[in-house]
């Protein structure tokens, strides 16, 4: 059975939301690169300026000079991060409504002209509309200040403890063996990632909100969709499937790293006097002629006398059915299960997709409580049967 326009639009919006999580990952990697570039210099400055011997007067004087250097070094990196955020999020805010308009126009059987929010308005979202209590510049300034203070605190603690300069450097940037994850700069990276992921969702949903409100004659409701995560929070789970008037009710993100979205419902009453797309009208003419037992025609004007009004009523009813209602509530596992093998492979990776399809491994088994992917080698250890059912040798991971 063919999907209705609303079902196709729903699918397109969820697929786009998945693409946005990849975009946030790409922006995160750019941010990490800018921060990571400073770590070698951080280590060199600590080794050069902090001498063994603890919190001595000479080390205190060196510390003052070190703080000036670190503030300049990390401050410049965070300034570049803020620039990346501002540029990427502005481009996202402008591009998102155009994507949504194209997705809706593509699935609709009738010709609809959508209004797009002004680029100036969409750019202003990034400058002035807050998420989680702060505007973007506030988050950028706050995380930079906290990062520098955290680094300096660890240097001072190490000096008071009488640690070597090498040990103090490890406090800051971590060890090579851990990939830097046991240093305090890792905390800043994770904070930057949370801001990035939250902001991408915020600006995409806010841009969509402006678009839906501008086209209220076409969209009658919005549905809260919290099915992108098997580890979704209680607040989002409680709203999943709830319907709200366009522009009203809670707009994601409702918490850090939220990946929920709002999907608008195309009003099946918009048919009115709008013209069907040529390909759709030809199909309607064919179906009408078959139903009435008359000779097929390719144009409405070629219909027999007295049947044009009947055809118009038939076309309106069939078009409403083609637009359809919003899909019934469905969770992400069910939605992903009916997507193509290639799409599942793209989203999960080939091995995880096989485990999902053939090993019947639920999506929630792929992530830990923090929502991070469990490495395949660890999955193979605790989910051996799923690997075997999927035709995979768990000992090879």
Protein Blocks (a to p, Z undefined) as FASTA:
>chain_A
ZZdfklmmmmmmmmmmmmmmmmmmmmmmmmmmmmmmmmmmmmmmmmmmmcghijafklmm
mmmmmmmmmmmmmmmmmmmmmmmmmmmmmmmmmmmmmmmmmmmmmmpcbdcddddddfkl
mmmmmmmmcgehiafklmmmmmmmmmmmmmmmmmmmmmmnopafklmmmmmnopfklnop
acfklmmmmmmmmmmmmmmmmmmmmmmmmmmmmmmmmpmbdcddfklbfkbcfklmmmgo
pacdehiajdddfbehiabdcdddddfklnmmaccdfklmmmmmmmmmmmnopacdfbfk
lpcehilmmmmmmmmmmmmmmnopadddddfklmmmmmcfklmmmmnopklmmmmmmnop
afklmpcfkopacdfklmmmmmmmmmmmnopafklZZ
